[in-house]
Amino acid sequence: MKIAAAVVGLFVTALAYLSYKGLIDVKWIAIENITRSTLMNASEQVVHALNNTATQFAAQPSSVAGSGLPISAMFGFVPGLIMGLKKG
């Protein structure tokens, strides 16, 4: 993701530079509208996926809940444990 963001940033910078020099004419409003609609669609898909995941978790009995440990505690504890073990 970082590499893709850097490539897109360099591309937009190159477009801005060439537009500044007068070599090309960039329609920034059209680019802004396309970018906005793409980001809105992506965010809607993420929200939909999260809602589906939450529905699946609600429908399935949790093995964590059976152990007496709240699910929210597991979601905080497990990533912290993994990060601690990776760092040494």
Secondary structure by P-SEA (a helix, b strand, c coil): caaaaaaaaaaaaaaaaaaaacccccaaaaaaaaaaaaaaaaaaaaaaaaaaaaaaaaacccccccccccaaaaaacaaaaaaaaaac
